Amino acid sequence: MAVLLWLLIPLFAAVGAAIWASWAARDRTSGDVAELAGYSRFREAMDKSHSGSDAL
């Protein structure tokens, strides 16, 4: 019985590696458009000249 328990360790490691590999290889391009648009808005806001007070 102890041998079977020792064989389960590599089995769990293989299953964990397969789950991690599928997560690491997922398609991440779906959010790029929104992130780039947000970054563009951020850059435009930072490039605007401040009007009004000289306070930081």
Number of C-alpha atoms within 10 A of each C-alpha: 5 6 7 8 10 10 10 11 10 11 12 11 11 12 11 12 12 12 11 11 11 11 10 10 8 8 9 8 7 8 9 10 10 10 11 11 11 12 12 12 12 11 11 10 11 10 9 8 7 11 6 6 6 6 5 4
